[in-house]
Amino acid sequence: MKEIEHLSDDSNKLSQISELAASLRCPHQLLEEAIRDLQREVQRQLSERQTNDTQLNILELTLSTSNGIQNMTVVFSKPDKRSQWEEAFAEAKQKLASAIERSHVPDFLVSVPIRKTRAGLQFTCASPTLGVQRDVWVCNSDGYVGQVCVLSLVPEPTVTSCNGVCNARILCVASVPASDDGHHTGINISVQDPSASLANTINSIVNSTSKSREKRPSKTAEEANKSSARNSTDIQLDSGSSSEDSETESQPERAASPSQLVAANAPSPAAVPMAGGHRHQESNSEETDVQQSTMWLGTEDGCIHVYNCTDNIRIKKNKIKISHISAVYSILYLSNKVFVSLANGDVCVYSRDHNGWNTANPTTISVGTVSSPVTKLLNVHDKLWCAIQGCIKILNTTTLQIDSQIQISNDSKPITNMAIMNDYVWISVQNSAHLKCCHYESFEIIFEVNLAPSVNKMLSNCDDIIRQHKAACLRVTSLLSCKDLIWVGTSAGVLLTIAASTVCKGSSLPAVTGIPHGHTGHVRFLTFVESPTAGSTDDLSKVGSNSTKKSDAASTNNPSPNLLVISGGDGYEDFRSSGSNSVSEIAGREDSTNHLLLWQV
């Protein structure tokens, strides 16, 4: 260490000598060359000493034992071995802390890059399909073209297609279940715009799914068998097609494989009748068309494109196209209705009967205004919470009247995200790193959680300039409620989880845990999907183990369904190794490439 200090001191002195030599008026070229040669030699020796210094191979640990504080010295053969051990040790400490808090650490599975087929494409929203296919539709846009990428989970996470579907930005997407012989479940799966609230995805899916299983156990088993047997084929990515063009029907090279055609045309157990006046005429039979759950895509130019969940989006156009006079901000399925919020402040309500969806004459409710539109919708115990600037209006879904109004932000900062867990709604506002927790009946905000310390801790290994920039403009970009955790996506690319299942009035602030894996840029969306089958889950765990060099996988003996949480954002980052001597081969690579990250919970 002394030798390194001496060399550093010599280097500083040589720099001063070089500056003095430059001020000489007499010819001094030979002097400058001699100084530069000496500086290079000193820097070479300094680099070698720093690389070979045994101090870099030593780690000092302080242990708290029953006998008091004890010091331990661990010696490694190489500096990179020390860094790897430190990463593993930090991960073990995090899992131990989470075990003490009785919250399970999500198991990171894999990162899936999505190559940009057009410059400037960014994720906007995503939603899983309903039925046996277990796909996730991921929407992205460059402002001119709306594109849908299909993520298939069987046999492993793969992007099977990526196609343009409209000539506008897709702001929201929601899956709508088929009508089930008059018995309608309140499954609510919806992810909205870039700062979207994933709360709409979560509010009733777990309870509704479990109830449906109790009613139809044999059907669930049959669907699981179909899902595990489904053949997932790779498809050439293409963003040139659009639902408004006829190229997809005329180009033979875009034909689907026989197995895909069978899957796309297979009838689902339940039925969603379509309004005949809005349906495109295709070769499919009428019975096949109506016996499907559907995907509703809302765009910036005021259109809603409706597809069957089982459609191969590469070769099929939308079943329905509904036009509005202003942009579609949010779509939510609730109580056998589809609620659509528009940029002019209206909320349109689409209902259906045994004849199908009434898309021609929706019920229109003036909830907001042009200057204060409804930007977010959330199902809160079968009532519709509508976010308008800094307040929330609560819509009765039966009477379609406003029951109450809550003021969330006193400084009129717009609400950006909402998510519900049990009796509490978690809310973020614009340009803020705080989360508010509000009771759904009393409307009392019981506390605020500051996320900045947890984010800064995760960024501790990053470059100083990058860390300072991310900390200065930190805000919440997405929220998701899944099992007993609130997932938070941030503008820094860091993802956090909050153990919120036991939150109540008078309780202490819940634990906020940073997740080591995240994005280089913003977290654009969060969503989740149920694991296809036990066998498929094992395959996914193997994929994750190969990618992260971990051998641990979630237990398949858990009686509750295994869920996959998916985040979409700019780039991929492993915050455990950012800026260290042993940056992983994957982390930080292709920072501008959109990535999907998958966890098992």
KELUMZA-729553 format. One line per 10 residues: number of its first residue (from 1); for each residue x, y, z of C-alpha. Coordinates in steps of 0.2 Angstrom, whole numbers, plus 5000, padded with zeros to 4 digits. Each point is the difference from the previous one (the first is absolute). Layout:
BEGIN
NUM = X/Y/Z ~ ...
END
This chain:
BEGIN
1 = 5000/5000/5000 ~ 5015/5012/5004 ~ 5007/4997/4983 ~ 4983/5005/4992 ~ 4999/5015/5010 ~ 5018/5006/4995 ~ 4996/4997/4981 ~ 4984/5010/5001 ~ 5010/5014/5009 ~ 5013/4999/4986
11 = 4987/5001/4987 ~ 4992/5015/5007 ~ 5017/5009/5001 ~ 5004/4996/4982 ~ 4984/5008/4995 ~ 5005/5016/5009 ~ 5017/4999/4992 ~ 4992/4999/4983 ~ 4990/5015/5003 ~ 5015/5010/5006
21 = 5010/4994/4985 ~ 4987/5006/4988 ~ 5002/5018/5007 ~ 5018/5001/4995 ~ 5004/5012/4986 ~ 5016/4992/4994 ~ 5000/4985/4989 ~ 4995/4985/5011 ~ 4994/4986/4988 ~ 5012/4987/5007
31 = 4995/5004/5018 ~ 4981/4997/4996 ~ 5004/4984/4991 ~ 5010/4994/5015 ~ 4986/5004/5012 ~ 4987/4991/4989 ~ 5011/4985/5000 ~ 5002/5000/5018 ~ 4981/5003/5003 ~ 4996/4985/4989
41 = 5013/4989/5010 ~ 4993/5005/5017 ~ 4982/4997/4994 ~ 5005/4982/4993 ~ 5008/4996/5017 ~ 4985/5007/5009 ~ 4987/4989/4990 ~ 5010/4984/5003 ~ 5001/5003/5018 ~ 4982/5004/5002
51 = 4996/4984/4990 ~ 5012/4989/5010 ~ 4997/5007/5017 ~ 4996/4987/5012 ~ 4989/5012/5009 ~ 4987/4998/4986 ~ 4999/4982/5004 ~ 4996/5002/5018 ~ 4983/5003/5008 ~ 4998/5006/5018
61 = 4983/4994/5008 ~ 4993/5006/5017 ~ 4989/4987/5008 ~ 4988/5002/5015 ~ 5000/4985/5011 ~ 4994/4995/5017 ~ 5018/5004/5006 ~ 5000/5017/4992 ~ 5007/5008/4985 ~ 5013/4989/4990
71 = 5011/5004/4985 ~ 5003/4987/4986 ~ 5012/5002/4985 ~ 4996/4990/4984 ~ 5013/4998/4987 ~ 4996/4997/4982 ~ 5012/4994/4986 ~ 4994/5014/4988 ~ 4990/5017/5002 ~ 4986/4994/4988
81 = 4998/4984/5012 ~ 4997/5013/5014 ~ 4987/5010/4990 ~ 4991/4984/4996 ~ 5000/4994/5018 ~ 4994/5017/5006 ~ 4985/4999/4987 ~ 4995/4983/5006 ~ 5002/5005/5019 ~ 4989/5016/4997
91 = 4986/4990/4991 ~ 5000/4987/5015 ~ 4998/5014/5012 ~ 4986/5007/4991 ~ 4991/4984/4999 ~ 5003/4997/5019 ~ 4993/5017/5004 ~ 4985/4997/4989 ~ 4997/4983/5009 ~ 5000/5009/5017
101 = 4987/5012/4993 ~ 4990/4985/4994 ~ 5000/5006/4982 ~ 5007/4989/4986 ~ 5014/5006/4989 ~ 4994/4999/4981 ~ 5011/4988/4990 ~ 5006/5009/4985 ~ 4999/4988/4985 ~ 5006/5009/4984
111 = 5001/5016/4990 ~ 4993/5000/4982 ~ 5006/5013/4988 ~ 4988/5006/4987 ~ 5009/5007/4985 ~ 4994/5016/4993 ~ 4993/4998/4982 ~ 4998/5019/5000 ~ 5010/5014/5007 ~ 4993/5008/5016
121 = 4988/4985/5005 ~ 4996/5001/5018 ~ 4989/4989/5011 ~ 4984/5008/5005 ~ 4989/4986/5008 ~ 4997/4981/5001 ~ 4987/4987/5005 ~ 4999/4981/5001 ~ 4987/4991/4989 ~ 4986/4990/5007
131 = 4998/4981/4997 ~ 5012/4986/4997 ~ 5014/5009/4990 ~ 5008/5009/5014 ~ 5007/5014/4989 ~ 5004/5018/5004 ~ 4996/5014/4988 ~ 5014/5013/5001 ~ 4996/5017/4992 ~ 5013/5013/4994
141 = 5000/5015/4989 ~ 5011/5013/4993 ~ 4985/5013/4999 ~ 4996/4995/4982 ~ 4997/4981/5000 ~ 4992/4989/5014 ~ 5008/4983/5001 ~ 4996/4985/5010 ~ 5013/4987/5004 ~ 4993/4983/5006
151 = 5010/4992/5014 ~ 4997/4981/5001 ~ 5005/4991/5016 ~ 5000/4982/4994 ~ 5012/4992/4999 ~ 5010/5015/5006 ~ 4998/5019/4999 ~ 5001/5004/4981 ~ 4994/5015/4990 ~ 4991/4991/4986
161 = 4994/5014/4990 ~ 5001/5019/4999 ~ 4988/5010/4988 ~ 4993/5017/4998 ~ 4981/5000/5002 ~ 4996/5019/4999 ~ 5007/5017/4995 ~ 5000/5007/5017 ~ 5007/4998/5017 ~ 4992/4986/5011
171 = 4996/5008/5017 ~ 4991/4985/5008 ~ 4996/4982/4998 ~ 4988/4989/5010 ~ 4994/4982/4999 ~ 4981/4997/5001 ~ 4994/4983/5005 ~ 4987/4991/4990 ~ 4982/4999/5006 ~ 4997/4984/5010
181 = 4982/4995/4997 ~ 4994/5016/5009 ~ 5012/4998/5015 ~ 5013/5013/4999 ~ 5016/5001/5010 ~ 5008/5016/5004 ~ 5017/4996/4993 ~ 5009/5017/4997 ~ 5016/5000/4990 ~ 5006/5016/4994
191 = 5016/5010/4998 ~ 5000/5018/4994 ~ 5011/5013/4993 ~ 5019/5002/5003 ~ 4998/5005/5018 ~ 4986/4988/5002 ~ 4991/4994/5015 ~ 5001/4981/5000 ~ 4987/5000/5014 ~ 4987/4997/4987
201 = 5008/4983/4996 ~ 5000/4994/5018 ~ 4984/5005/5009 ~ 4989/4985/4997 ~ 5010/4987/4990 ~ 5006/4989/5014 ~ 4983/4998/5009 ~ 4991/4999/4984 ~ 5012/4986/4993 ~ 4999/4990/5016
211 = 4981/5001/5000 ~ 4999/4995/4982 ~ 5011/4985/5004 ~ 4989/4994/5014 ~ 4985/5001/4988 ~ 5008/4991/4985 ~ 5015/4989/5006 ~ 4999/4988/4986 ~ 5001/5014/4987 ~ 5015/5007/5009
221 = 5009/4984/4998 ~ 4995/4998/4982 ~ 5007/5018/4997 ~ 5016/4996/5009 ~ 5003/4985/4989 ~ 4996/5010/4984 ~ 5012/5013/5006 ~ 5015/4988/5003 ~ 4997/4992/4983 ~ 4999/5016/4990
231 = 5014/5001/4987 ~ 5009/5017/5001 ~ 5008/5004/4983 ~ 5012/5014/4996 ~ 4994/5014/4988 ~ 5010/5012/4990 ~ 4998/5017/5009 ~ 4991/5013/4989 ~ 4994/5018/5004 ~ 4994/5005/4982
241 = 4983/4993/5001 ~ 4985/5010/5007 ~ 4982/4996/5003 ~ 4995/5014/4988 ~ 5010/4992/4985 ~ 4995/4985/4990 ~ 5018/4993/4998 ~ 4998/4987/5014 ~ 4987/4991/4990 ~ 5008/5001/4983
251 = 5018/4995/5005 ~ 5002/4980/5000 ~ 5016/5001/5010 ~ 4991/5006/5015 ~ 4989/4984/5001 ~ 4999/4992/5017 ~ 5006/4982/5003 ~ 4986/4987/5001 ~ 5002/4998/5019 ~ 4998/5019/5002
261 = 4984/5000/4989 ~ 4993/4986/5011 ~ 5004/5010/5016 ~ 4994/5016/4993 ~ 4983/4993/4995 ~ 4997/4988/5014 ~ 4984/5004/5010 ~ 5002/5006/5018 ~ 4988/4993/5013 ~ 4992/5017/5002
271 = 4993/5012/4987 ~ 5001/5019/4996 ~ 4987/5004/4987 ~ 5006/5015/4989 ~ 4989/5013/4993 ~ 4997/4995/4982 ~ 5000/5018/4992 ~ 5018/5003/5006 ~ 5008/4983/4996 ~ 5012/4997/4985
281 = 4994/4986/4989 ~ 5012/4986/5000 ~ 5000/4981/4996 ~ 4998/4995/5018 ~ 4983/4993/5005 ~ 4988/5011/5011 ~ 5000/4988/5014 ~ 5019/5000/5001 ~ 5001/5019/5000 ~ 4988/5002/5015
291 = 5007/4987/5010 ~ 5016/5009/5005 ~ 5006/5012/5013 ~ 5007/5016/4993 ~ 5014/5013/5001 ~ 4995/5018/4999 ~ 5013/5013/4994 ~ 4997/5018/5003 ~ 5010/5013/4989 ~ 5005/5018/5000
301 = 4989/5004/4985 ~ 4984/4994/5009 ~ 4998/4983/4993 ~ 4997/4983/5009 ~ 5006/4985/4991 ~ 4993/4983/5006 ~ 5008/4983/4996 ~ 4997/4983/5006 ~ 5012/4994/5013 ~ 5005/4985/4989
311 = 5002/5010/4984 ~ 5017/4999/4991 ~ 5002/5019/4999 ~ 5012/4998/4985 ~ 4987/4994/4988 ~ 4983/5006/5008 ~ 4992/5017/5001 ~ 4990/5007/5014 ~ 4983/4993/5003 ~ 4993/5017/5005
321 = 5006/5017/4998 ~ 4991/5013/5010 ~ 5004/5019/4997 ~ 4999/5014/5013 ~ 5002/5019/4998 ~ 5015/5000/5012 ~ 5015/4989/5006 ~ 4996/4984/5010 ~ 5009/5002/5017 ~ 4995/4984/5009
331 = 4989/4985/4998 ~ 4993/4989/5014 ~ 4989/4985/5001 ~ 4989/4999/5015 ~ 4982/4993/5004 ~ 4998/4994/4982 ~ 5003/5017/4993 ~ 5015/5008/4992 ~ 5004/5018/5006 ~ 5010/5011/4989
341 = 5007/5017/5005 ~ 5003/5013/4986 ~ 5010/5016/4999 ~ 4985/5011/5000 ~ 4995/4995/5017 ~ 4986/4987/4996 ~ 4999/4982/5006 ~ 4992/4989/4987 ~ 4991/4984/5006 ~ 4998/4985/4989
351 = 4988/4987/5005 ~ 4995/4983/4992 ~ 4986/4988/5000 ~ 4996/4983/4992 ~ 5002/5009/4983 ~ 5017/5006/5003 ~ 5009/5017/5004 ~ 4990/5016/4997 ~ 5014/5010/4992 ~ 4989/5012/4990
361 = 4991/5008/5015 ~ 5011/5000/5015 ~ 4995/5009/5016 ~ 5010/5016/5002 ~ 5003/5008/5017 ~ 5008/5018/5002 ~ 5012/4996/5014 ~ 5014/5013/4996 ~ 5003/5014/4988 ~ 5011/5003/4985
371 = 5013/5009/5011 ~ 4998/4987/5014 ~ 4997/4983/4992 ~ 4999/4983/5008 ~ 5017/4993/4998 ~ 4999/4984/5011 ~ 4987/4987/5004 ~ 5000/4988/5015 ~ 4988/4987/5006 ~ 4999/5002/5019
381 = 4988/4987/5007 ~ 4988/5001/4985 ~ 5000/5019/4999 ~ 5010/5010/4987 ~ 5013/5012/5006 ~ 5003/5014/4987 ~ 5016/5010/5002 ~ 4997/5018/4994 ~ 5015/5012/5003 ~ 5003/4999/5019
391 = 4984/4993/5005 ~ 4990/4983/4998 ~ 4981/4999/4996 ~ 4992/4983/5005 ~ 4988/4994/4987 ~ 4986/4988/5005 ~ 5000/4987/4986 ~ 4982/4995/5003 ~ 4992/5018/5000 ~ 5014/5008/4990
401 = 5000/5014/5012 ~ 5014/5009/5009 ~ 4999/4994/5019 ~ 5015/5009/5007 ~ 5015/5011/4997 ~ 5017/4999/5008 ~ 5014/5014/4999 ~ 5016/4991/5000 ~ 5013/5013/4995 ~ 4998/5018/5008
411 = 5012/5008/4987 ~ 4989/4993/4985 ~ 5014/4988/4994 ~ 4992/4987/4989 ~ 4998/4983/5006 ~ 5011/4988/4990 ~ 4997/4983/5006 ~ 4988/4990/5012 ~ 5000/4982/5007 ~ 4989/4992/5013
421 = 5005/4986/5013 ~ 4987/4995/5012 ~ 4991/5016/5007 ~ 5013/5012/4995 ~ 5004/5009/4984 ~ 5018/5005/4996 ~ 5001/5016/4990 ~ 5015/5010/4991 ~ 4999/5017/4994 ~ 5010/5009/4986
431 = 5019/5003/5003 ~ 5000/4993/5017 ~ 5009/4985/5008 ~ 4987/4998/5014 ~ 4986/4988/5001 ~ 4984/5004/5009 ~ 4990/4986/5008 ~ 4981/5004/5001 ~ 4986/4990/5008 ~ 4986/4996/4988
441 = 4985/5004/5011 ~ 5006/5014/5012 ~ 5011/5007/4986 ~ 5013/5004/5014 ~ 5018/5001/4994 ~ 5008/4990/5014 ~ 5018/5003/4995 ~ 5012/5004/4986 ~ 5015/4990/4995 ~ 5016/5008/4994
451 = 5008/4989/4987 ~ 5016/5011/4997 ~ 5011/4992/5013 ~ 4997/4982/4994 ~ 5003/5006/4982 ~ 5016/5009/5005 ~ 5006/4984/5009 ~ 4998/4990/4984 ~ 5009/5013/4990 ~ 5015/5000/5011
461 = 5011/4991/4988 ~ 4996/5011/4985 ~ 5010/5014/4993 ~ 4999/5016/5011 ~ 4993/5011/4986 ~ 4987/4987/4995 ~ 4995/4997/5018 ~ 4998/5019/5003 ~ 4990/5002/4984 ~ 4988/4986/5004
471 = 4998/5005/5018 ~ 4996/5018/4994 ~ 4985/4996/4989 ~ 4994/4984/5010 ~ 4982/4996/4998 ~ 4988/4985/5000 ~ 4996/4994/4982 ~ 4990/4984/5003 ~ 4991/4990/5014 ~ 4994/4982/5002
481 = 4991/4991/5014 ~ 5005/4981/4999 ~ 4997/4988/5014 ~ 5006/5008/5016 ~ 5012/5013/4992 ~ 4998/5017/4992 ~ 5012/5001/4986 ~ 5007/5018/4995 ~ 5008/5005/4984 ~ 5011/5016/5000
491 = 5007/5012/4988 ~ 5017/4994/5006 ~ 4997/4983/4993 ~ 5000/4993/5018 ~ 4986/4988/5005 ~ 4994/4999/5018 ~ 4988/4989/5010 ~ 4990/5005/5015 ~ 4993/4987/5012 ~ 4983/5008/5001
501 = 4989/4985/5004 ~ 4999/5004/5019 ~ 4999/5019/4998 ~ 4987/5008/5011 ~ 4996/5016/5010 ~ 5013/5002/5013 ~ 5012/4988/4993 ~ 5018/5004/4997 ~ 5007/5005/4983 ~ 5001/4984/4990
511 = 5017/4993/4994 ~ 5006/5007/4983 ~ 5012/4988/4991 ~ 5010/5003/4985 ~ 5001/4987/4986 ~ 5018/4997/4993 ~ 4994/4998/4982 ~ 4993/5015/4992 ~ 5001/5012/4984 ~ 5013/5012/4995
521 = 4986/5013/4996 ~ 4982/5002/5005 ~ 4989/4985/5005 ~ 4986/5002/4988 ~ 4987/4987/5006 ~ 4997/4986/5013 ~ 4988/4986/4997 ~ 4999/4982/5005 ~ 4993/4983/4993 ~ 4997/4983/5008
531 = 5014/4987/4996 ~ 4993/4989/4986 ~ 5003/4983/5008 ~ 5011/4992/5014 ~ 5011/4992/4986 ~ 5001/5017/4991 ~ 5005/5008/5016 ~ 5014/4988/5002 ~ 5006/5005/4983 ~ 4999/5018/5004
541 = 5010/4997/5016 ~ 5014/4992/4990 ~ 5000/5015/4988 ~ 5002/5012/5015 ~ 5014/4989/5008 ~ 5010/5000/4984 ~ 4998/5019/4997 ~ 5004/5005/5018 ~ 5012/4986/5005 ~ 4988/4995/5014
551 = 4995/4983/5004 ~ 4985/5004/5011 ~ 4983/5000/4993 ~ 4983/5003/5008 ~ 4992/4984/5008 ~ 4986/4992/4989 ~ 4992/4993/5016 ~ 4992/5017/5004 ~ 4981/4997/5000 ~ 4996/5018/4994
561 = 5003/5003/4981 ~ 5018/5005/4995 ~ 4999/5017/4992 ~ 5013/5008/4988 ~ 5002/5019/5003 ~ 5006/5009/4984 ~ 5008/5017/4999 ~ 5004/5009/4983 ~ 5012/5014/4999 ~ 5016/5008/4991
571 = 5015/4988/5002 ~ 5005/4988/5013 ~ 5010/5003/5015 ~ 5007/4989/5014 ~ 5002/5013/5014 ~ 5010/4988/5011 ~ 5015/5002/4988 ~ 4997/5017/4992 ~ 5017/5009/4999 ~ 5010/4987/5009
581 = 5015/4990/4994 ~ 4990/4986/4994 ~ 4985/5006/4990 ~ 4991/4986/4994 ~ 4999/4995/4981 ~ 4982/5004/4999 ~ 4997/5015/5012 ~ 5001/5017/4991 ~ 5002/4993/4983 ~ 4989/5008/4987
591 = 4993/5013/5011 ~ 4988/5006/4986 ~ 4992/4983/4997 ~ 4983/4997/5008 ~ 5001/4986/5012 ~ 4986/4989/5009 ~ 5006/4994/5017 ~ 4991/4985/5008 ~ 4998/4995/5018 ~ 4991/4985/5008
601 = 4990/5004/5015
END
